[in-house]
């Protein structure tokens, strides 16, 4: 019975890529207890957003117009 329960709950709770991606993007879902951790998290989210925008801007002219919306 435990293997059946594990087979049903593991993809939903432990290995859920959608939940992990949402937590990685949405800093509002993260709860911190100190100002230092909050500032580090804010700076990290800002840098990741800036670097991803920079990477897209570097390759946007090399992407064909027909698939540009999908990539961006």
N, CA, C and O atoms as a Tinker XYZ file with bonds, in Angstrom:
   288  protein
     1  N      0.809000   -1.193000    0.000000    73     2
     2  CA     0.000000    0.000000    0.000000    64     1     3
     3  C      0.857000    1.263000    0.000000    63     2     4     5
     4  O      0.483000    2.262000   -0.615000    81     3
     5  N      2.008000    1.231000    0.686000    73     3     6
     6  CA     2.840000    2.428000    0.749000    64     5     7
     7  C      3.461000    2.748000   -0.612000    63     6     8     9
     8  O      3.652000    3.921000   -0.935000    81     7
     9  N      3.780000    1.731000   -1.413000    73     7    10
    10  CA     4.330000    2.016000   -2.739000    64     9    11
    11  C      3.274000    2.635000   -3.643000    63    10    12    13
    12  O      3.584000    3.481000   -4.482000    81    11
    13  N      2.029000    2.213000   -3.469000    73    11    14
    14  CA     0.955000    2.813000   -4.259000    64    13    15
    15  C      0.730000    4.265000   -3.840000    63    14    16    17
    16  O      0.536000    5.140000   -4.684000    81    15
    17  N      0.757000    4.508000   -2.547000    73    15    18
    18  CA     0.599000    5.878000   -2.053000    64    17    19
    19  C      1.763000    6.747000   -2.527000    63    18    20    21
    20  O      1.569000    7.892000   -2.935000    81    19
    21  N      2.958000    6.194000   -2.470000    73    19    22
    22  CA     4.138000    6.931000   -2.916000    64    21    23
    23  C      4.065000    7.228000   -4.408000    63    22    24    25
    24  O      4.440000    8.316000   -4.846000    81    23
    25  N      3.585000    6.272000   -5.185000    73    23    26
    26  CA     3.461000    6.474000   -6.628000    64    25    27
    27  C      2.439000    7.555000   -6.962000    63    26    28    29
    28  O      2.553000    8.231000   -7.984000    81    27
    29  N      1.455000    7.714000   -6.108000    73    27    30
    30  CA     0.436000    8.737000   -6.351000    64    29    31
    31  C      0.830000   10.111000   -5.820000    63    30    32    33
    32  O      0.510000   11.125000   -6.439000    81    31
    33  N      1.512000   10.157000   -4.693000    73    31    34
    34  CA     1.814000   11.449000   -4.076000    64    33    35
    35  C      3.160000   12.035000   -4.484000    63    34    36    37
    36  O      3.323000   13.255000   -4.467000    81    35
    37  N      4.118000   11.210000   -4.846000    73    35    38
    38  CA     5.451000   11.715000   -5.169000    64    37    39
    39  C      5.447000   12.690000   -6.355000    63    38    40    41
    40  O      6.076000   13.743000   -6.257000    81    39
    41  N      4.769000   12.387000   -7.465000    73    39    42
    42  CA     4.762000   13.356000   -8.567000    64    41    43
    43  C      4.026000   14.650000   -8.231000    63    42    44    45
    44  O      4.321000   15.694000   -8.812000    81    43
    45  N      3.087000   14.596000   -7.317000    73    43    46
    46  CA     2.305000   15.788000   -6.990000    64    45    47
    47  C      3.013000   16.653000   -5.955000    63    46    48    49
    48  O      3.011000   17.879000   -6.064000    81    47
    49  N      3.612000   16.029000   -4.962000    73    47    50
    50  CA     4.169000   16.786000   -3.841000    64    49    51
    51  C      5.679000   16.981000   -3.968000    63    50    52    53
    52  O      6.163000   18.107000   -3.863000    81    51
    53  N      6.421000   15.910000   -4.189000    73    51    54
    54  CA     7.878000   16.004000   -4.142000    64    53    55
    55  C      8.510000   16.373000   -5.480000    63    54    56    57
    56  O      9.442000   17.176000   -5.508000    81    55
    57  N      8.041000   15.823000   -6.567000    73    55    58
    58  CA     8.655000   16.039000   -7.876000    64    57    59
    59  C      7.740000   16.832000   -8.797000    63    58    60    61
    60  O      7.552000   16.453000   -9.954000    81    59
    61  N      7.180000   17.904000   -8.314000    73    59    62
    62  CA     6.268000   18.712000   -9.107000    64    61    63
    63  C      7.042000   19.880000   -9.720000    63    62    64    65
    64  O      7.307000   20.865000   -9.030000    81    63
    65  N      7.410000   19.791000  -11.000000    73    63    66
    66  CA     8.216000   20.858000  -11.594000    64    65    67
    67  C      7.482000   22.187000  -11.669000    63    66    68    69
    68  O      8.115000   23.240000  -11.597000    81    67
    69  N      6.179000   22.162000  -11.809000    73    67    70
    70  CA     5.433000   23.418000  -11.889000    64    69    71
    71  C      5.501000   24.158000  -10.562000    63    70    72    73
    72  O      5.723000   25.369000  -10.538000    81    71
    73  N      5.313000   23.452000   -9.472000    73    71    74
    74  CA     5.390000   24.092000   -8.160000    64    73    75
    75  C      6.796000   24.624000   -7.892000    63    74    76    77
    76  O      6.951000   25.705000   -7.325000    81    75
    77  N      7.813000   23.877000   -8.293000    73    75    78
    78  CA     9.181000   24.338000   -8.081000    64    77    79
    79  C      9.488000   25.576000   -8.913000    63    78    80    81
    80  O     10.174000   26.480000   -8.437000    81    79
    81  N      8.997000   25.633000  -10.140000    73    79    82
    82  CA     9.239000   26.796000  -10.984000    64    81    83
    83  C      8.495000   28.018000  -10.467000    63    82    84    85
    84  O      9.026000   29.128000  -10.507000    81    83
    85  N      7.282000   27.828000   -9.986000    73    83    86
    86  CA     6.534000   28.954000   -9.436000    64    85    87
    87  C      7.230000   29.495000   -8.195000    63    86    88    89
    88  O      7.331000   30.711000   -8.027000    81    87
    89  N      7.708000   28.618000   -7.329000    73    87    90
    90  CA     8.427000   29.080000   -6.148000    64    89    91
    91  C      9.721000   29.782000   -6.533000    63    90    92    93
    92  O     10.145000   30.719000   -5.857000    81    91
    93  N     10.349000   29.336000   -7.613000    73    91    94
    94  CA    11.569000   29.983000   -8.060000    64    93    95
    95  C     11.332000   31.352000   -8.654000    63    94    96    97
    96  O     12.197000   32.222000   -8.557000    81    95
    97  N     10.183000   31.564000   -9.267000    73    95    98
    98  CA     9.888000   32.843000   -9.906000    64    97    99
    99  C      9.223000   33.818000   -8.949000    63    98   100   101
   100  O      9.583000   34.994000   -8.911000    81    99
   101  N      8.276000   33.349000   -8.193000    73    99   102
   102  CA     7.458000   34.241000   -7.375000    64   101   103
   103  C      8.058000   34.369000   -5.985000    63   102   104   105
   104  O      7.901000   33.477000   -5.152000    81   103
   105  N      8.736000   35.461000   -5.736000    73   103   106
   106  CA     9.352000   35.647000   -4.424000    64   105   107
   107  C      8.319000   35.975000   -3.357000    63   106   108   109
   108  O      8.625000   35.916000   -2.166000    81   107
   109  N      7.110000   36.318000   -3.760000    73   107   110
   110  CA     6.066000   36.604000   -2.773000    64   109   111
   111  C      5.644000   35.342000   -2.033000    63   110   112   113
   112  O      5.102000   35.434000   -0.932000    81   111
   113  N      5.877000   34.173000   -2.604000    73   111   114
   114  CA     5.512000   32.930000   -1.937000    64   113   115
   115  C      6.543000   32.500000   -0.898000    63   114   116   117
   116  O      6.265000   31.636000   -0.068000    81   115
   117  N      7.706000   33.088000   -0.941000    73   115   118
   118  CA     8.743000   32.732000    0.018000    64   117   119
   119  C      8.573000   33.578000    1.283000    63   118   120   121
   120  O      8.327000   34.782000    1.208000    81   119
   121  N      8.704000   32.946000    2.418000    73   119   122
   122  CA     8.536000   33.640000    3.691000    64   121   123
   123  C      9.884000   33.652000    4.396000    63   122   124   125
   124  O     10.527000   32.613000    4.547000    81   123
   125  N     10.304000   34.833000    4.823000    73   123   126
   126  CA    11.565000   34.947000    5.538000    64   125   127
   127  C     11.304000   35.541000    6.915000    63   126   128   129
   128  O     10.280000   36.179000    7.155000    81   127
   129  N     12.243000   35.317000    7.797000    73   127   130
   130  CA    12.082000   35.810000    9.164000    64   129   131
   131  C     13.068000   36.910000    9.514000    63   130   132   133
   132  O     13.033000   37.433000   10.628000    81   131
   133  N     13.944000   37.271000    8.592000    73   131   134
   134  CA    14.899000   38.337000    8.898000    64   133   135
   135  C     15.071000   39.247000    7.689000    63   134   136   137
   136  O     14.856000   38.843000    6.546000    81   135
   137  N     15.457000   40.464000    7.965000    73   135   138
   138  CA    15.622000   41.460000    6.912000    64   137   139
   139  C     16.790000   41.114000    5.996000    63   138   140   141
   140  O     16.730000   41.370000    4.793000    81   139
   141  N     17.847000   40.537000    6.548000    73   139   142
   142  CA    19.023000   40.189000    5.753000    64   141   143
   143  C     18.671000   39.171000    4.665000    63   142   144   145
   144  O     19.070000   39.330000    3.511000    81   143
   145  N     17.930000   38.136000    5.029000    73   143   146
   146  CA    17.525000   37.113000    4.064000    64   145   147
   147  C     16.595000   37.715000    3.018000    63   146   148   149
   148  O     16.676000   37.366000    1.841000    81   147
   149  N     15.722000   38.609000    3.436000    73   147   150
   150  CA    14.801000   39.258000    2.506000    64   149   151
   151  C     15.554000   40.091000    1.479000    63   150   152   153
   152  O     15.235000   40.043000    0.291000    81   151
   153  N     16.539000   40.845000    1.917000    73   151   154
   154  CA    17.321000   41.668000    0.989000    64   153   155
   155  C     18.113000   40.808000    0.009000    63   154   156   157
   156  O     18.190000   41.130000   -1.176000    81   155
   157  N     18.695000   39.732000    0.491000    73   155   158
   158  CA    19.433000   38.827000   -0.395000    64   157   159
   159  C     18.494000   38.220000   -1.426000    63   158   160   161
   160  O     18.850000   38.099000   -2.598000    81   159
   161  N     17.297000   37.839000   -0.998000    73   159   162
   162  CA    16.329000   37.256000   -1.922000    64   161   163
   163  C     15.888000   38.285000   -2.970000    63   162   164   165
   164  O     15.768000   37.955000   -4.150000    81   163
   165  N     15.649000   39.513000   -2.546000    73   163   166
   166  CA    15.237000   40.559000   -3.493000    64   165   167
   167  C     16.334000   40.845000   -4.516000    63   166   168   169
   168  O     16.058000   40.992000   -5.707000    81   167
   169  N     17.560000   40.922000   -4.051000    73   167   170
   170  CA    18.679000   41.160000   -4.968000    64   169   171
   171  C     18.840000   39.986000   -5.926000    63   170   172   173
   172  O     19.106000   40.186000   -7.111000    81   171
   173  N     18.681000   38.776000   -5.430000    73   171   174
   174  CA    18.804000   37.591000   -6.286000    64   173   175
   175  C     17.732000   37.560000   -7.361000    63   174   176   177
   176  O     18.029000   37.279000   -8.522000    81   175
   177  N     16.495000   37.843000   -6.994000    73   175   178
   178  CA    15.409000   37.858000   -7.980000    64   177   179
   179  C     15.655000   38.941000   -9.020000    63   178   180   181
   180  O     15.421000   38.722000  -10.209000    81   179
   181  N     16.122000   40.104000   -8.587000    73   179   182
   182  CA    16.409000   41.193000   -9.515000    64   181   183
   183  C     17.526000   40.819000  -10.483000    63   182   184   185
   184  O     17.418000   41.076000  -11.682000    81   183
   185  N     18.593000   40.217000   -9.975000    73   183   186
   186  CA    19.708000   39.833000  -10.845000    64   185   187
   187  C     19.323000   38.734000  -11.828000    63   186   188   189
   188  O     19.718000   38.784000  -12.993000    81   187
   189  N     18.570000   37.759000  -11.383000    73   187   190
   190  CA    18.147000   36.686000  -12.288000    64   189   191
   191  C     17.252000   37.242000  -13.385000    63   190   192   193
   192  O     17.390000   36.862000  -14.547000    81   191
   193  N     16.344000   38.129000  -13.034000    73   191   194
   194  CA    15.472000   38.743000  -14.037000    64   193   195
   195  C     16.282000   39.583000  -15.022000    63   194   196   197
   196  O     16.043000   39.530000  -16.228000    81   195
   197  N     17.234000   40.351000  -14.514000    73   195   198
   198  CA    18.052000   41.193000  -15.384000    64   197   199
   199  C     18.915000   40.355000  -16.326000    63   198   200   201
   200  O     18.997000   40.655000  -17.517000    81   199
   201  N     19.557000   39.312000  -15.809000    73   199   202
   202  CA    20.409000   38.481000  -16.658000    64   201   203
   203  C     19.611000   37.686000  -17.686000    63   202   204   205
   204  O     20.083000   37.472000  -18.803000    81   203
   205  N     18.424000   37.251000  -17.325000    73   203   206
   206  CA    17.614000   36.530000  -18.312000    64   205   207
   207  C     17.131000   37.475000  -19.406000    63   206   208   209
   208  O     17.083000   37.090000  -20.574000    81   207
   209  N     16.774000   38.698000  -19.047000    73   207   210
   210  CA    16.389000   39.678000  -20.064000    64   209   211
   211  C     17.572000   40.019000  -20.965000    63   210   212   213
   212  O     17.410000   40.184000  -22.174000    81   211
   213  N     18.753000   40.122000  -20.378000    73   211   214
   214  CA    19.956000   40.397000  -21.158000    64   213   215
   215  C     20.260000   39.256000  -22.124000    63   214   216   217
   216  O     20.617000   39.499000  -23.277000    81   215
   217  N     20.121000   38.022000  -21.666000    73   215   218
   218  CA    20.375000   36.866000  -22.530000    64   217   219
   219  C     19.387000   36.818000  -23.688000    63   218   220   221
   220  O     19.772000   36.517000  -24.817000    81   219
   221  N     18.129000   37.110000  -23.422000    73   219   222
   222  CA    17.130000   37.121000  -24.500000    64   221   223
   223  C     17.431000   38.246000  -25.477000    63   222   224   225
   224  O     17.274000   38.069000  -26.685000    81   223
   225  N     17.860000   39.400000  -24.979000    73   223   226
   226  CA    18.156000   40.509000  -25.886000    64   225   227
   227  C     19.373000   40.217000  -26.763000    63   226   228   229
   228  O     19.471000   40.743000  -27.872000    81   227
   229  N     20.298000   39.389000  -26.284000    73   227   230
   230  CA    21.457000   39.029000  -27.101000    64   229   231
   231  C     21.087000   38.121000  -28.265000    63   230   232   233
   232  O     21.675000   38.230000  -29.341000    81   231
   233  N     20.129000   37.232000  -28.068000    73   231   234
   234  CA    19.808000   36.261000  -29.112000    64   233   235
   235  C     18.525000   36.582000  -29.867000    63   234   236   237
   236  O     18.135000   35.815000  -30.748000    81   235
   237  N     17.858000   37.683000  -29.555000    73   235   238
   238  CA    16.556000   37.934000  -30.184000    64   237   239
   239  C     16.652000   38.194000  -31.678000    63   238   240   241
   240  O     15.704000   37.890000  -32.402000    81   239
   241  N     17.745000   38.737000  -32.166000    73   239   242
   242  CA    17.878000   38.994000  -33.603000    64   241   243
   243  C     18.206000   37.724000  -34.384000    63   242   244   245
   244  O     18.050000   37.696000  -35.605000    81   243
   245  N     18.650000   36.693000  -33.712000    73   243   246
   246  CA    18.983000   35.441000  -34.372000    64   245   247
   247  C     17.813000   34.471000  -34.402000    63   246   248   249
   248  O     17.893000   33.424000  -35.044000    81   247
   249  N     16.736000   34.807000  -33.719000    73   247   250
   250  CA    15.551000   33.947000  -33.676000    64   249   251
   251  C     14.621000   34.352000  -34.812000    63   250   252   253
   252  O     14.320000   35.537000  -34.954000    81   251
   253  N     14.159000   33.407000  -35.623000    73   251   254
   254  CA    13.217000   33.750000  -36.692000    64   253   255
   255  C     11.930000   34.358000  -36.126000    63   254   256   257
   256  O     11.493000   34.007000  -35.030000    81   255
   257  N     11.345000   35.261000  -36.880000    73   255   258
   258  CA    10.140000   35.945000  -36.433000    64   257   259
   259  C      8.962000   35.026000  -36.195000    63   258   260   261
   260  O      8.079000   35.343000  -35.398000    81   259
   261  N      8.937000   33.884000  -36.877000    73   259   262
   262  CA     7.793000   32.982000  -36.733000    64   261   263
   263  C      7.762000   32.276000  -35.380000    63   262   264   265
   264  O      6.694000   31.853000  -34.938000    81   263
   265  N      8.897000   32.142000  -34.720000    73   263   266
   266  CA     8.894000   31.483000  -33.413000    64   265   267
   267  C      9.304000   32.422000  -32.290000    63   266   268   269
   268  O      9.495000   31.971000  -31.161000    81   267
   269  N      9.443000   33.686000  -32.560000    73   267   270
   270  CA     9.919000   34.625000  -31.551000    64   269   271
   271  C      8.993000   34.697000  -30.345000    63   270   272   273
   272  O      9.473000   34.768000  -29.213000    81   271
   273  N      7.697000   34.682000  -30.552000    73   271   274
   274  CA     6.747000   34.762000  -29.437000    64   273   275
   275  C      6.905000   33.551000  -28.521000    63   274   276   277
   276  O      6.822000   33.691000  -27.301000    81   275
   277  N      7.128000   32.380000  -29.081000    73   275   278
   278  CA     7.270000   31.167000  -28.278000    64   277   279
   279  C      8.525000   31.248000  -27.419000    63   278   280   281
   280  O      8.502000   30.851000  -26.254000    81   279
   281  N      9.609000   31.750000  -27.973000    73   279   282
   282  CA    10.873000   31.806000  -27.249000    64   281   283
   283  C     10.837000   32.873000  -26.167000    63   282   284   285
   284  O     11.342000   32.659000  -25.065000    81   283
   285  N     10.247000   34.012000  -26.471000    73   283   286
   286  CA    10.225000   35.093000  -25.488000    64   285   287
   287  C      9.158000   34.822000  -24.481000    63   286   288
   288  O      8.967000   35.613000  -23.557000    81   287
